[in-house]
Amino acid sequence: MKILVTGGAGYIGSILVPTLLQKGHEVTALDSFMYNQTSLLDVCNNEKLTIVRGDARDENLMKKHIKSADVIFPLACLTGAPLCAKDPVGARSVNLEAVKLVLKLRSREQRVIFPNTNSGYGVGEKGVFCTEETPMRPVTLYGQLKVDAEKSVLDAGNAVVFRLATVFGVSPRMRLDLLVNDFVYRAVTDRFVVLFEAHFKRNYIHVRDVTKAFIHAIDNFEQMKNQPYNMGLSEANLSKMELCQEIKKQVPDFYFVEAAVGEDPDKRDYIVSNAKVEATGFKPDVGLQKGIAELIKGYQIVRRNQFGNV
């Protein structure tokens, strides 16, 4: 297939693009390279790769590259609540308007596979799993924009949506501002972390399993189309305290404590059911402990001043 990936040099894109190439697809990776990342250099030798330095909001540019695509992955995004709060105008134009532009320019036959975030669930009910039928109640601008973009994608049809859990793991375009990645980094380098509202729960998924899910959607598109799917590790609906306990299994001198005062500005707190996507035959490969071990190795290489979205 001919596949267009916007944000193709990002945290997820730099895993997805090489995987698509390995499977024989022709890939156009469009990215603004706003973080000066070099994450696709190792696949530039592949004749089936085209790299476009550009902006997913550029209508003329997008029209040129959408017309030949069989599948479109709109990954270009100002990702995370802090970055969106810092630049709300940019967030709206990239996270929502650029997705609407893809829908406007593509033909009905062209498939869209869209990554939403499960942060749209906001604050869940204690002990109740969020399913794809649970009302979306985002608590941040980032969550709201992604929920609005998901609605646009599903309304337009011929699409699959994944509501991604908090992603973790090593990527060529590394991010340290994701919860698991951040906590493991602190465990390895600082040996301690102070937790605010340590009981808040979230679900997690490895970045390579996100790519595996995207490939699964290509291979099972007719079965899965026009629906959203939660995408996370079913055994990893963990509080921040429980996550630290998991990390301590591999970093024994990691010290963590909950602060008696103060609060987390990120109010998300929910547990998620991934039964719907599992019923399509999808199974993640990378458990939390395996991902933590990978991060510990990765942090012998990277340092915080290099990586992050804000």
C-alpha positions in Angstrom: 0.0 0.0 0.0 0.9 3.7 -0.3 0.7 5.2 3.2 1.0 8.8 4.4 2.1 9.4 8.0 1.9 13.0 9.2 4.1 13.5 12.3 6.1 10.6 10.8 9.3 11.5 12.7 7.6 11.8 16.1 7.6 9.5 19.1 5.2 6.9 17.6 5.9 7.8 14.0 9.5 6.9 14.2 8.6 3.4 15.2 5.7 3.1 12.8 7.4 4.3 9.6 10.3 1.8 9.7 7.8 -1.0 10.5 5.6 -0.1 7.6 8.7 -0.1 5.3 9.7 -3.5 6.7 6.3 -4.8 5.6 6.9 -3.6 2.0 4.6 -0.5 2.0 5.5 2.7 0.3 5.6 5.4 3.0 5.5 9.2 2.9 6.5 10.6 6.2 5.6 14.3 6.6 6.9 16.2 9.6 7.8 19.7 10.6 10.9 18.4 12.6 10.0 21.0 15.2 12.2 19.2 17.8 15.2 18.9 15.4 14.9 15.2 15.7 16.9 12.8 13.5 14.8 9.8 14.1 14.3 8.6 10.5 18.0 8.8 9.4 18.4 5.0 9.7 15.7 4.3 7.0 16.7 7.0 4.5 18.4 4.2 2.5 14.9 2.6 1.8 13.8 3.4 -1.7 10.1 3.1 -0.6 10.4 6.0 1.8 9.7 9.7 1.0 10.4 12.3 3.6 8.6 15.6 3.4 9.7 18.5 5.6 6.4 20.5 6.0 3.4 21.3 8.0 0.3 19.2 8.2 -1.8 22.4 8.2 -0.5 23.4 4.7 -3.5 22.6 2.4 -1.5 22.7 -0.8 1.2 20.4 0.5 -1.4 18.0 2.0 -3.4 17.9 -1.2 -0.3 16.9 -3.1 0.6 14.0 -0.8 -2.9 12.7 0.2 -4.1 12.1 -3.4 -1.9 9.0 -3.9 -2.3 7.5 -0.4 -4.3 4.3 0.3 -4.1 4.8 4.1 -3.5 8.0 6.1 -2.2 8.1 9.7 -2.7 11.7 11.0 -0.1 11.5 13.8 0.9 15.2 13.7 0.0 16.6 17.0 1.0 19.0 19.8 0.9 16.1 22.3 0.2 16.5 26.0 -1.7 18.8 28.2 1.2 21.1 29.2 2.2 21.8 25.6 -1.4 22.5 24.5 -1.9 24.8 27.5 1.2 26.6 26.5 0.1 27.1 22.9 -3.7 26.7 22.7 -4.0 28.3 19.2 -1.3 26.0 17.8 -2.9 23.1 19.5 -6.3 23.7 18.0 -4.9 24.2 14.5 -2.7 21.0 14.6 -4.7 18.6 16.7 -8.2 19.4 15.3 -8.1 21.6 12.2 -5.3 19.6 10.5 -7.3 16.4 11.0 -10.3 18.0 9.5 -8.2 19.0 6.6 -7.2 15.4 6.0 -10.9 14.4 6.0 -11.7 17.3 3.6 -9.0 16.4 1.1 -9.2 12.6 1.1 -11.6 10.6 -1.0 -14.2 8.3 0.6 -12.1 5.2 -0.5 -9.0 6.3 1.3 -8.7 4.9 4.8 -7.8 6.8 8.0 -6.3 5.3 11.1 -6.4 7.9 13.9 -4.7 7.9 17.3 -6.9 9.5 20.0 -6.0 9.4 23.7 -7.9 7.7 26.4 -7.3 10.9 28.5 -10.7 11.9 27.1 -12.3 9.8 29.9 -11.1 12.4 32.4 -12.2 11.3 35.8 -13.8 7.9 35.9 -16.0 6.2 38.5 -14.1 4.4 41.1 -13.8 0.7 40.3 -15.7 1.0 37.0 -13.9 0.3 33.8 -14.2 2.8 31.0 -15.4 1.1 27.8 -15.8 2.6 24.3 -19.4 3.5 25.4 -18.3 5.5 28.4 -19.0 9.2 28.0 -16.0 11.3 27.2 -15.3 13.9 29.9 -11.9 15.5 29.1 -10.3 17.7 31.7 -7.7 19.4 29.5 -7.7 21.3 26.3 -5.5 18.5 24.8 -8.1 15.9 25.7 -11.0 18.0 24.4 -9.3 18.6 21.0 -8.6 14.9 20.6 -12.2 14.0 21.5 -13.4 16.6 18.9 -11.0 15.2 16.3 -12.2 11.6 17.0 -15.8 12.7 16.4 -14.9 14.3 13.1 -13.0 11.2 12.0 -15.8 8.7 12.9 -18.5 11.0 11.4 -16.5 11.1 8.1 -16.4 7.2 8.0 -14.0 4.7 6.5 -11.8 5.1 9.6 -10.5 3.3 12.7 -9.9 5.2 15.9 -7.6 4.0 18.8 -8.0 5.6 22.2 -4.4 5.1 23.4 -3.4 4.6 27.0 -0.4 6.5 28.3 2.4 5.3 25.9 5.8 4.2 27.2 9.1 2.8 25.9 12.2 3.8 24.0 11.8 5.4 20.6 14.3 7.1 18.2 12.4 10.3 18.9 12.4 9.8 22.7 10.0 11.5 25.1 10.7 11.8 28.8 7.5 13.7 29.6 5.3 10.6 29.6 4.5 9.1 33.0 6.2 5.7 32.9 9.2 7.2 30.9 9.5 10.0 33.4 9.2 7.9 36.6 11.8 5.4 35.3 14.1 8.2 34.4 13.8 9.6 37.9 14.4 6.2 39.4 17.5 5.7 37.4 19.1 9.2 37.7 17.6 10.8 40.8 16.7 7.6 42.8 13.6 9.3 44.2 10.2 10.9 43.2 7.6 12.8 45.2 4.1 11.8 44.2 1.1 14.1 44.2 -2.3 12.3 44.5 -0.6 9.0 44.2 -3.9 7.1 44.0 -4.8 8.4 40.6 -5.0 5.5 38.1 -4.2 5.3 34.4 -3.7 2.6 31.8 -0.4 2.1 29.8 0.7 0.7 26.5 4.2 0.2 24.9 5.0 2.3 21.8 5.8 -0.8 19.8 2.4 -2.2 20.6 0.8 1.0 19.4 2.5 0.3 16.0 1.4 -3.3 16.2 -2.2 -2.1 16.7 -1.9 0.2 13.7 -0.7 -2.7 11.5 -3.5 -4.8 13.0 -6.0 -2.2 11.8 -4.6 -2.2 8.3 -4.9 -6.0 8.2 -8.4 -6.1 9.7 -9.8 -2.8 8.4 -13.2 -4.0 7.1 -13.9 -5.8 10.4 -12.8 -2.8 12.6 -13.8 0.3 10.6 -15.9 3.1 11.9 -15.4 2.3 15.5 -13.2 3.4 18.4 -11.0 1.0 20.3 -9.3 1.4 23.7 -5.7 0.4 23.4 -3.8 -0.5 26.5 -2.4 -3.3 28.6 -5.2 -4.9 30.5 -2.9 -5.9 33.4 -1.7 -2.3 33.7 -4.5 -0.2 35.2 -2.2 1.2 37.9 -2.1 4.1 40.2 1.1 6.2 40.3 2.0 4.5 43.6 1.6 1.1 42.1 3.6 2.1 39.1 6.5 3.1 41.4 6.3 -0.2 43.1 6.7 -1.9 39.7 9.7 0.2 38.9 11.3 -0.6 42.3 11.4 -4.3 41.4 14.2 -3.4 38.9 15.6 -0.3 40.7 15.7 -1.5 44.3 17.1 1.8 45.8 14.3 3.8 44.2 12.6 5.9 46.9 9.1 7.4 46.5 6.8 9.1 48.8 3.4 10.8 48.6 3.4 14.5 49.4 1.1 15.5 52.3 0.3 18.8 50.6 -0.1 19.9 47.0 -1.9 18.4 44.0 -1.3 17.1 40.5 -2.5 19.6 37.9 -3.4 16.6 35.7 -6.7 15.3 37.2 -7.1 12.2 35.1 -8.1 9.2 37.1 -9.7 6.2 35.5 -9.3 2.5 34.6 -9.9 1.2 31.1 -11.2 -2.0 29.5 -9.4 -3.1 26.4 -11.7 -6.1 25.8 -13.1 -4.7 22.5 -9.8 -4.6 20.6 -8.7 -7.9 22.2 -11.9 -9.5 20.7 -10.6 -8.6 17.2 -7.5 -10.8 17.9 -5.1 -8.1 19.0 -2.6 -8.9 21.8 0.1 -6.6 23.1 3.7 -8.0 23.1 5.4 -5.8 25.7 4.4 -6.0 29.3 5.2 -3.3 31.8 8.2 -5.0 33.4 9.8 -5.6 30.0 9.3 -2.0 29.0 10.8 -0.8 32.3 13.9 -2.9 31.6 14.2 -1.4 28.2 13.9 2.2 29.6 16.6 1.5 32.2 19.0 0.6 29.3 17.9 3.6 27.3 18.7 6.0 30.1 22.3 5.0 30.0 22.2 6.9 26.7 19.8 9.8 27.0 19.5 12.7 29.4 16.6 15.0 30.2 17.8 18.2 28.5 17.5 16.5 25.1 14.0 15.1 25.1 10.5 16.2 25.9 7.7 18.3 24.4 7.9 21.2 26.8 
